[in-house]
């Protein structure tokens, strides 16, 4: 099914009982986010806020389930599209296929050609209403979280073109509203938009930029997909939809945008101007990305269709709507990754707690010794996977989305002294745990089934399980070394031990924990000790995983205890000697917003009452600010 504008998608969601419409006014400042956070994390429906204080209704959580993602993409399964791509690649590259067989696939190739975007000089429905004196205040732009620097457009499809090659890009870059006709443009240094901006600097000319909002929901997905640079995102959109995307020329610049988009914001960025201060912003990492300098976008015109709907999304402590976008990418891009990068890859998974770039699990078809390490080394240097901080390779018969089964498999096939690959490299600019901005440590874990050449002799002592540590941990609590512990995972035979500590009170506490554990541990088996801050509930495994992955630099924050490993996931701003960068606070609603939504919930038609997820995050806040000082 194809959609013309978001209105068609909304009708489909209503028919599938996947939408809640809210008639009562809800403030785009903080309140819509608080409601969406509750609905998303309780696996609820898409939300249409009809009264936003503007003439535009607001659609959010539209991608927040597997079912709605498939409705948005118009596919029966995520794998379906990937297998179609794989079939075409394989047919073209397989030397065993005869010329006559290759000729038979020409109709498929011609069909692909028919799905290339078309360009029209005529106006589209996105230009039915024209605002020549543009005012961004007509849009219900969200302020998502209390310490955000302002209101942010969160689901924009930002169109740019390279001044020399003419190659276009559609990227998803947040935009902070500065005034009625300017925004900041969050072009991170590794992104194509930033590459285009640097190229325009050399020309001495203004850089045309146009932003599309809404339209066929496949457009927004395509803008987030990990396509190679200079591959037109509307090729993917046309392929997924099985219908070419019609693009029309903007009114005040020469860029082309989808004819059926709901809203178009046209303008330019002047590379000769000073950068503007952007942020903070409650990001998908679950922490505030701190303020920094970014280009300024000047709005020259706003157009929209007559029944336009404003699309938005909210990110923060996972999982949020972006988790389902990532799941779709896992399935759709598995086949292309296997064909173009690593043929031995049979599956990969990005767990929610890893916020897309902190943890990746890859499964391979292993046929020779060292293959796991080979795949790890290769993926750390490939495309957006170069930002991955923790990367685990497995093989054999293991379900990588069954976390208990996966953990059992990893510990059964991993020797921490032999199978860990520590390195350094580029990190996502949102990573806050490394000492240097966008550069830091990485850890690859070769947990593939080992072949005879890879086996190391294990003594009887190494095969023994660790002694019960309950009494020892209770003694450490009594001594004030740790504040709490959790042995639940260890109790089911997976040697993971979680402890909490107050590093703010004692900056040297990690060293003390390390020293005491070395006195306690008598076995040399491969066990894992995870240390989190005393404010973290050690019984909440998801929060522990999210904190460990977000707050650690794998190379800097690991310590060996015999053959076991300790990972320090505490706040580094409180470490001895401080931290060279600002440390961000966690993202959550404020108490007054939570209380207001609690009181109005039953009047909004949202169904059964849902507790605010922020209530369990509030204890993790420090100092009530959006960042922690450099030295704690």
TIKOLPA-263114 format. One line per 5 residues: their letters; for each residue x, y, z of C-alpha. Coordinates in steps of 0.1 Angstrom, whole numbers, plus 5000, padded with zeros to 4 digits. Last residue first. Layout:
N
A	X Y Z ~ ...
//
This chain:
632
XXXXX	5327 5163 5400 ~ 5357 5176 5382 ~ 5343 5189 5349 ~ 5310 5198 5364 ~ 5279 5177 5359
XXXXX	5254 5185 5331 ~ 5217 5191 5327 ~ 5214 5202 5363 ~ 5195 5188 5393 ~ 5227 5181 5411
XXXXX	5228 5145 5398 ~ 5199 5126 5383 ~ 5199 5088 5388 ~ 5171 5089 5414 ~ 5148 5105 5386
XXXXX	5152 5075 5364 ~ 5127 5052 5382 ~ 5100 5079 5382 ~ 5108 5088 5346 ~ 5089 5058 5334
XXXXX	5057 5075 5344 ~ 5030 5051 5356 ~ 5004 5041 5330 ~ 4967 5045 5336 ~ 4945 5023 5315
XXXXX	4932 5038 5283 ~ 4945 5070 5267 ~ 4911 5088 5265 ~ 4926 5121 5276 ~ 4904 5127 5307
XXXXX	4918 5098 5326 ~ 4953 5110 5322 ~ 4947 5146 5335 ~ 4959 5142 5371 ~ 4988 5119 5363
XXXXX	4998 5142 5334 ~ 5000 5171 5358 ~ 5020 5151 5384 ~ 5046 5140 5358 ~ 5050 5175 5345
XXXXX	5055 5189 5380 ~ 5081 5161 5389 ~ 5103 5168 5360 ~ 5106 5144 5330 ~ 5137 5123 5325
XXXXX	5170 5123 5306 ~ 5202 5114 5325 ~ 5229 5141 5332 ~ 5258 5148 5309 ~ 5295 5147 5319
XXXXX	5315 5177 5308 ~ 5349 5167 5295 ~ 5384 5162 5309 ~ 5372 5141 5339 ~ 5381 5144 5375
XXXXX	5415 5136 5391 ~ 5401 5107 5411 ~ 5368 5097 5394 ~ 5336 5117 5401 ~ 5331 5129 5365
XXXXX	5336 5093 5355 ~ 5301 5083 5364 ~ 5301 5045 5371 ~ 5302 5017 5345 ~ 5335 5002 5356
XXXXX	5339 4968 5339 ~ 5357 4940 5358 ~ 5369 4909 5340 ~ 5378 4874 5352 ~ 5410 4855 5344
XXXXX	5428 4867 5375 ~ 5409 4899 5382 ~ 5415 4919 5350 ~ 5404 4955 5349 ~ 5383 4973 5323
XXXXX	5375 5010 5322 ~ 5401 5024 5298 ~ 5396 4999 5270 ~ 5359 4995 5273 ~ 5351 5032 5277
XXXXX	5322 5031 5301 ~ 5292 5052 5310 ~ 5268 5042 5281 ~ 5273 5005 5280 ~ 5274 5001 5318
XXXXX	5244 5024 5323 ~ 5222 5007 5297 ~ 5231 4972 5310 ~ 5223 4983 5346 ~ 5191 4998 5335
XXXXX	5181 4966 5317 ~ 5191 4945 5346 ~ 5169 4963 5372 ~ 5180 4944 5403 ~ 5211 4966 5407
XXXXX	5189 4997 5412 ~ 5213 5025 5402 ~ 5219 5054 5426 ~ 5250 5036 5441 ~ 5267 5039 5407
XXXXX	5274 5008 5386 ~ 5301 4982 5388 ~ 5299 4951 5366 ~ 5319 4920 5374 ~ 5322 4894 5347
XXXXX	5335 4858 5351 ~ 5360 4838 5330 ~ 5373 4812 5354 ~ 5405 4818 5374 ~ 5391 4807 5408
XXXXX	5401 4821 5441 ~ 5385 4855 5440 ~ 5384 4872 5474 ~ 5418 4890 5476 ~ 5415 4901 5440
XXXXX	5380 4913 5447 ~ 5393 4935 5475 ~ 5419 4952 5453 ~ 5394 4958 5425 ~ 5368 4972 5449
XXXXX	5394 4995 5464 ~ 5405 5007 5429 ~ 5369 5014 5420 ~ 5364 5034 5453 ~ 5391 5060 5445
XXXXX	5366 5089 5440 ~ 5350 5082 5474 ~ 5318 5101 5481 ~ 5309 5106 5444 ~ 5321 5070 5437
XXXXX	5294 5055 5458 ~ 5294 5019 5447 ~ 5271 4993 5431 ~ 5278 4956 5424 ~ 5266 4933 5396
XXXXX	5280 4898 5393 ~ 5278 4879 5360 ~ 5288 4843 5360 ~ 5257 4828 5341 ~ 5246 4797 5361
XXXXX	5211 4807 5371 ~ 5223 4821 5404 ~ 5250 4842 5387 ~ 5222 4863 5370 ~ 5204 4869 5403
XXXXX	5236 4877 5422 ~ 5229 4915 5427 ~ 5249 4938 5448 ~ 5247 4969 5471 ~ 5266 4998 5485
XXXXX	5302 4986 5479 ~ 5334 4993 5499 ~ 5315 5005 5530 ~ 5330 4976 5551 ~ 5295 4962 5558
XXXXX	5288 4963 5521 ~ 5320 4945 5514 ~ 5311 4919 5541 ~ 5278 4913 5523 ~ 5297 4909 5491
XXXXX	5319 4882 5507 ~ 5289 4864 5521 ~ 5271 4864 5488 ~ 5301 4854 5468 ~ 5294 4817 5463
XXXXX	5326 4802 5450 ~ 5334 4806 5414 ~ 5326 4776 5392 ~ 5353 4751 5387 ~ 5367 4745 5352
XXXXX	5396 4768 5358 ~ 5407 4748 5388 ~ 5406 4716 5368 ~ 5431 4732 5344 ~ 5421 4745 5311
XXXXX	5443 4740 5280 ~ 5436 4765 5253 ~ 5415 4758 5223 ~ 5419 4779 5191 ~ 5435 4753 5169
XXXXX	5408 4727 5179 ~ 5380 4750 5168 ~ 5362 4774 5192 ~ 5325 4782 5190 ~ 5323 4820 5185
XXXXX	5324 4843 5215 ~ 5351 4866 5200 ~ 5345 4897 5220 ~ 5354 4930 5204 ~ 5360 4960 5228
XXXXX	5363 4996 5218 ~ 5381 5026 5233 ~ 5379 5062 5224 ~ 5372 5090 5198 ~ 5341 5111 5193
XXXXX	5353 5138 5218 ~ 5383 5125 5239 ~ 5382 5110 5274 ~ 5355 5086 5263 ~ 5323 5083 5283
XXXXX	5301 5109 5266 ~ 5292 5091 5233 ~ 5270 5115 5214 ~ 5297 5121 5188 ~ 5295 5085 5178
XXXXX	5329 5069 5183 ~ 5360 5067 5161 ~ 5387 5043 5170 ~ 5406 5025 5198 ~ 5412 4988 5204
XXXXX	5407 4959 5227 ~ 5400 4924 5212 ~ 5389 4899 5238 ~ 5392 4862 5232 ~ 5424 4852 5250
XXXXX	5424 4864 5286 ~ 5386 4867 5287 ~ 5382 4831 5276 ~ 5349 4830 5258 ~ 5328 4801 5245
XXXXX	5307 4790 5274 ~ 5304 4826 5286 ~ 5291 4838 5253 ~ 5266 4809 5249 ~ 5251 4813 5284
XXXXX	5247 4850 5277 ~ 5230 4844 5243 ~ 5206 4819 5258 ~ 5197 4843 5285 ~ 5194 4872 5260
XXXXX	5172 4855 5235 ~ 5176 4879 5206 ~ 5209 4862 5196 ~ 5193 4828 5193 ~ 5222 4804 5193
XXXXX	5229 4774 5171 ~ 5264 4780 5158 ~ 5284 4813 5158 ~ 5289 4843 5180 ~ 5307 4877 5175
XXXXX	5302 4904 5202 ~ 5309 4941 5195 ~ 5310 4968 5222 ~ 5317 5004 5212 ~ 5302 5005 5177
XXXXX	5310 5037 5159 ~ 5328 5019 5130 ~ 5295 5001 5124 ~ 5283 5032 5106 ~ 5303 5022 5076
XXXXX	5329 4994 5082 ~ 5360 4997 5103 ~ 5350 4980 5135 ~ 5332 4955 5112 ~ 5365 4942 5097
XXXXX	5383 4936 5130 ~ 5353 4918 5145 ~ 5349 4896 5115 ~ 5385 4886 5115 ~ 5384 4879 5152
XXXXX	5355 4855 5147 ~ 5373 4839 5118 ~ 5403 4831 5139 ~ 5400 4794 5132 ~ 5381 4783 5101
XXXXX	5345 4776 5090 ~ 5322 4799 5111 ~ 5288 4808 5099 ~ 5285 4841 5117 ~ 5263 4858 5143
XXXXX	5268 4895 5151 ~ 5259 4912 5184 ~ 5261 4950 5185 ~ 5264 4972 5215 ~ 5271 5009 5221
XXXXX	5260 5022 5187 ~ 5222 5014 5184 ~ 5212 5026 5219 ~ 5230 4997 5236 ~ 5201 4990 5260
XXXXX	5178 4984 5230 ~ 5199 4955 5217 ~ 5213 4959 5182 ~ 5212 4925 5165 ~ 5230 4908 5136
XXXXX	5224 4877 5116 ~ 5240 4852 5092 ~ 5273 4869 5086 ~ 5297 4846 5067 ~ 5294 4866 5035
XXXXX	5309 4897 5052 ~ 5306 4931 5034 ~ 5285 4933 5002 ~ 5264 4901 5003 ~ 5261 4897 5040
XXXXX	5255 4933 5046 ~ 5229 4934 5018 ~ 5211 4904 5034 ~ 5210 4918 5069 ~ 5199 4953 5058
XXXXX	5161 4947 5060 ~ 5161 4927 5092 ~ 5184 4948 5113 ~ 5171 4980 5098 ~ 5136 4972 5109
XXXXX	5149 4966 5144 ~ 5166 5000 5143 ~ 5134 5018 5133 ~ 5117 4999 5161 ~ 5142 5012 5187
XXXXX	5137 5047 5173 ~ 5103 5048 5189 ~ 5117 5046 5224 ~ 5134 5020 5244 ~ 5155 5035 5258
XXXXX	5161 5066 5280 ~ 5155 5095 5257 ~ 5140 5100 5222 ~ 5107 5115 5212 ~ 5093 5116 5177
XXXXX	5073 5141 5156 ~ 5051 5144 5126 ~ 5030 5176 5119 ~ 4998 5168 5100 ~ 4989 5187 5069
XXXXX	4953 5189 5057 ~ 4957 5217 5032 ~ 4992 5206 5021 ~ 5022 5226 5033 ~ 5046 5254 5024
XXXXX	5071 5273 5045 ~ 5095 5298 5029 ~ 5129 5315 5034 ~ 5140 5298 5066 ~ 5176 5305 5076
XXXXX	5195 5276 5091 ~ 5224 5283 5114 ~ 5254 5260 5116 ~ 5264 5243 5148 ~ 5284 5251 5180
XXXXX	5279 5229 5211 ~ 5254 5222 5239 ~ 5255 5189 5257 ~ 5238 5157 5245 ~ 5216 5149 5274
XXXXX	5216 5113 5284 ~ 5192 5084 5276 ~ 5214 5076 5245 ~ 5185 5087 5223 ~ 5190 5123 5233
XXXXX	5177 5149 5257 ~ 5190 5180 5240 ~ 5214 5206 5253 ~ 5215 5222 5228 ~ 5228 5245 5200
XXXXX	5250 5276 5202 ~ 5253 5292 5168 ~ 5281 5290 5142 ~ 5294 5323 5128 ~ 5283 5331 5092
XXXXX	5305 5324 5062 ~ 5289 5290 5056 ~ 5255 5306 5050 ~ 5228 5279 5055 ~ 5197 5281 5033
XXXXX	5159 5280 5033 ~ 5128 5259 5026 ~ 5106 5243 5052 ~ 5082 5218 5036 ~ 5052 5203 5053
XXXXX	5029 5174 5046 ~ 5051 5157 5020 ~ 5033 5145 4989 ~ 5055 5161 4962 ~ 5086 5148 4979
XXXXX	5114 5174 4978 ~ 5137 5188 4951 ~ 5163 5215 4957 ~ 5167 5246 4935 ~ 5159 5272 4961
XXXXX	5130 5295 4969 ~ 5100 5276 4955 ~ 5112 5241 4959 ~ 5112 5217 4929 ~ 5090 5186 4930
XXXXX	5099 5150 4937 ~ 5078 5120 4928 ~ 5089 5089 4946 ~ 5088 5057 4925 ~ 5065 5029 4935
XXXXX	5075 4995 4949 ~ 5072 5010 4984 ~ 5104 4995 4997 ~ 5121 5001 4963 ~ 5108 5037 4960
XXXXX	5120 5045 4995 ~ 5154 5030 4989 ~ 5158 5050 4957 ~ 5145 5080 4977 ~ 5175 5078 5000
XXXXX	5198 5087 4971 ~ 5231 5069 4975 ~ 5258 5096 4979 ~ 5271 5081 5012 ~ 5263 5044 5017
XXXXX	5229 5038 5032 ~ 5224 5033 5070 ~ 5187 5040 5070 ~ 5174 5071 5089 ~ 5163 5090 5059
XXXXX	5147 5059 5045 ~ 5126 5055 5076 ~ 5114 5091 5073 ~ 5105 5086 5036 ~ 5086 5053 5042
XXXXX	5061 5073 5063 ~ 5046 5087 5030 ~ 5044 5125 5036 ~ 5056 5139 5069 ~ 5081 5167 5073
XXXXX	5104 5178 5045 ~ 5133 5202 5051 ~ 5151 5222 5024 ~ 5187 5234 5024 ~ 5205 5255 4999
XXXXX	5241 5264 5009 ~ 5250 5300 5005 ~ 5281 5306 4984 ~ 5318 5310 4992 ~ 5325 5278 4973
XXXXX	5349 5263 4998 ~ 5323 5265 5026 ~ 5299 5246 5004 ~ 5322 5215 5006 ~ 5323 5217 5044
XXXXX	5285 5219 5045 ~ 5282 5189 5022 ~ 5304 5168 5045 ~ 5283 5180 5075 ~ 5252 5168 5058
XXXXX	5268 5135 5050 ~ 5274 5128 5087 ~ 5306 5121 5106 ~ 5310 5156 5120 ~ 5274 5159 5133
XXXXX	5252 5182 5115 ~ 5227 5195 5141 ~ 5212 5225 5122 ~ 5203 5254 5144 ~ 5170 5271 5136
XXXXX	5160 5304 5121 ~ 5126 5319 5110 ~ 5105 5327 5140 ~ 5134 5323 5165 ~ 5161 5298 5175
XXXXX	5142 5266 5169 ~ 5165 5236 5174 ~ 5167 5213 5144 ~ 5175 5175 5147 ~ 5192 5159 5118
XXXXX	5176 5130 5099 ~ 5194 5130 5065 ~ 5184 5132 5029 ~ 5214 5136 5006 ~ 5219 5147 4971
XXXXX	5249 5142 4948 ~ 5256 5172 4926 ~ 5293 5163 4925 ~ 5306 5198 4931 ~ 5281 5216 4953
XXXXX	5271 5185 4972 ~ 5233 5186 4977 ~ 5211 5190 5008 ~ 5177 5178 5020 ~ 5169 5175 5057
XXXXX	5141 5150 5065 ~ 5129 5163 5098 ~ 5116 5141 5126 ~ 5127 5159 5158 ~ 5120 5196 5152
XXXXX	5133 5209 5185 ~ 5120 5234 5211 ~ 5145 5249 5235 ~ 5179 5241 5250 ~ 5165 5209 5265
XXXXX	5167 5208 5303 ~ 5131 5199 5310 ~ 5127 5174 5282 ~ 5108 5173 5249 ~ 5102 5209 5238
XXXXX	5081 5199 5209 ~ 5073 5219 5177 ~ 5036 5225 5172 ~ 5041 5245 5139 ~ 5028 5280 5133
XXXXX	5057 5294 5154 ~ 5081 5285 5126 ~ 5071 5318 5110 ~ 5077 5322 5072 ~ 5067 5354 5054
XXXXX	5062 5337 5020 ~ 5039 5311 5037 ~ 5025 5290 5009 ~ 4995 5265 5011 ~ 4991 5239 4983
XXXXX	5028 5234 4981 ~ 5031 5199 4996 ~ 5004 5189 4971 ~ 5030 5193 4945 ~ 5039 5221 4921
XXXXX	5051 5214 4885 ~ 5088 5213 4876 ~ 5089 5175 4882 ~ 5117 5151 4891 ~ 5112 5114 4892
XXXXX	5127 5091 4918 ~ 5141 5057 4906 ~ 5115 5029 4909 ~ 5114 5023 4871 ~ 5151 5015 4872
XXXXX	5143 4987 4897 ~ 5118 4973 4873 ~ 5144 4974 4846 ~ 5167 4954 4869 ~ 5139 4929 4876
XXXXX	5132 4926 4839 ~ 5170 4921 4833 ~ 5169 4890 4856 ~ 5165 4866 4827 ~ 5195 4880 4810
XXXXX	5216 4869 4839 ~ 5203 4834 4834 ~ 5212 4835 4797 ~ 5247 4847 4807 ~ 5251 4817 4829
XXXXX	5252 4819 4867 ~ 5283 4803 4882 ~ 5301 4837 4883 ~ 5276 4850 4909 ~ 5278 4888 4910
XXXXX	5247 4899 4892 ~ 5224 4872 4904 ~ 5237 4875 4940 ~ 5231 4913 4941 ~ 5195 4909 4927
XXXXX	5186 4881 4950 ~ 5201 4899 4980 ~ 5180 4930 4974 ~ 5148 4909 4972 ~ 5159 4890 5003
XXXXX	5163 4923 5022 ~ 5129 4935 5012 ~ 5112 4903 5024 ~ 5132 4901 5056 ~ 5112 4930 5071
XXXXX	5079 4911 5067 ~ 5045 4917 5050 ~ 5056 4951 5036 ~ 5039 4984 5032 ~ 5067 5002 5049
XXXXX	5045 5021 5074 ~ 5023 4991 5079 ~ 5054 4970 5086 ~ 5067 4996 5111 ~ 5032 4997 5127
XXXXX	5032 4960 5132 ~ 5068 4959 5146 ~ 5059 4986 5171 ~ 5066 5023 5177 ~ 5067 5036 5142
XXXXX	5038 5060 5146 ~ 5049 5070 5181 ~ 5039 5106 5173 ~ 5014 5124 5151 ~ 5007 5161 5157
XXXXX	4976 5180 5146 ~ 4983 5213 5129 ~ 4963 5245 5133 ~ 4982 5254 5164 ~ 4975 5251 5202
XXXXX	4982 5214 5199 ~ 4946 5201 5197 ~ 4945 5170 5175 ~ 4972 5150 5193 ~ 4974 5118 5173
XXXXX	4991 5090 5192 ~ 5004 5056 5179 ~ 4995 5027 5201 ~ 5010 5013 5233 ~ 5040 4991 5240
XXXXX	5041 5002 5277 ~ 5073 5020 5269 ~ 5058 5039 5240 ~ 5027 5049 5259 ~ 5045 5062 5290
XXXXX	5071 5081 5270 ~ 5044 5095 5247 ~ 5025 5110 5276 ~ 5056 5126 5290 ~ 5067 5139 5256
XXXXX	5033 5154 5248 ~ 5035 5173 5282 ~ 5070 5187 5279 ~ 5062 5218 5258 ~ 5038 5205 5231
XXXXX	5010 5212 5255 ~ 4980 5189 5254 ~ 4946 5203 5244 ~ 4918 5177 5245 ~ 4909 5157 5214
XXXXX	4934 5129 5218 ~ 4933 5103 5190 ~ 4946 5068 5198 ~ 4959 5048 5168 ~ 4968 5012 5161
XXXXX	4932 4998 5157 ~ 4941 4985 5122 ~ 4915 5008 5106 ~ 4928 5037 5126 ~ 4964 5031 5115
XXXXX	4953 5030 5079 ~ 4934 5063 5082 ~ 4966 5078 5099 ~ 4987 5066 5070 ~ 4964 5083 5045
XXXXX	4965 5116 5065 ~ 5003 5114 5066 ~ 5006 5124 5030 ~ 4998 5102 5001 ~ 5003 5066 5012
XX	5012 5035 4992 ~ 5000 5000 5000
//
